[in-house]
Amino acid sequence: MIDFRMGLTMDWLPTKGVEIITEAKNIRVTTNGLSYEKDGKPHQIEADTVMPTAPLLANDKLYKALDGKVPELYLIGDGKESGMIVHAVRSGYQTANAI
């Protein structure tokens, strides 16, 4: 199922003006956006915001910041384990039903 959704996403992105760059190397976030090398040549993309999509890692910083400061706290979604948004929504739904 994930491969099917990925295919749909990859087809949809260019229709929204997203350029897909493959085989980039030495990718770096800079103060002006993003720099990378492709085919041995340097490239720069100017951007106000860069959102990395890989590697997919859990982000529990908010959970840790709130731990002990609120009466109840549940670690769900990408805070617990990286995945697709549908999995994060399901995790939130299941947690809400359990409490």
N, C-alpha and C positions, 0 to 999 in steps of 0.2 A: 504494500500500500504506500509506503514512503517513496519508493521509486516512481510510482504513478504521480503522486503529488509533486515530486521534484520536477518531473517532466512537464507538468502543467505550469508550474512556476517559471521554469526556464523558458517556456514558450510565451508566457504572459509578460515577463519583464521587458523585452524589447518593444512591446506594443505601448509601453509607458515611457519609452525613451531611455531605458537603462541599457548601457553598453556593457556587454559581457566580455571580459578580457581573460583569456586562458593562457596557461604556461608562463605566467609572470614569475619572476624570481627577485629575491632581495627586496621584498615589499616592506616599506617603512612609512609610518605615519609621520608627517612633518607639520610644521606650523602653518603651512599653506595648503595642506591636503594630504596627498599620498604620492610617494615616488616608488618606482619599480623598474626592473630591467626586463626586457623581452628581446629575444634574438640578439643579445649582446649590446643593446642600445638602451640608454636611460630614458625614462618617461616620467612625466609629472602630471597629476590630475589635481586641479585646484578644487578645494572643497571646504565648506565651513564645518562640516561634520563628517566623520568617518565612522561607519558602523561595521566592525569586524563580524564576519559570519562563521569563521572557523579559527581555531578549534572551538568546538562547542564545549564550554565548561560551565559547571554550575556556578552561580553567583549568590552566595549567602551573606553578603556584607550587610544588607539591611536587617536580616534576621539577627545577626550577631550584634548589630548596633542597638536593636530593640530588646534583646534578651535580658530579662530581669527588670525591665522598665515598664512592662505592660502586664496585666493580669493573665492573659492567655496569648500564646504565640505558636503558630504552626508553620513549619517549613514545608512548602509545597512548590510545585512547578519548577521553573529553572533555578530556583534557590536550592532545591534539593538535588535535582538531576536535570541536565540539559536535555532538550527534546523539542518537539514541535509544539506550536501554540495549542493545538487540539489536546495534547497530553497535559499541558499546564492547566487548561480549562477543566479537563476531567478531574485532575488532582484537586483543584479548588472545589469543584462540585462534590466530590466524594468526601473531602474533609468537612465541608459545610454540613453535609448530611449526617456525618458521624458525631458532630457536636450539637 
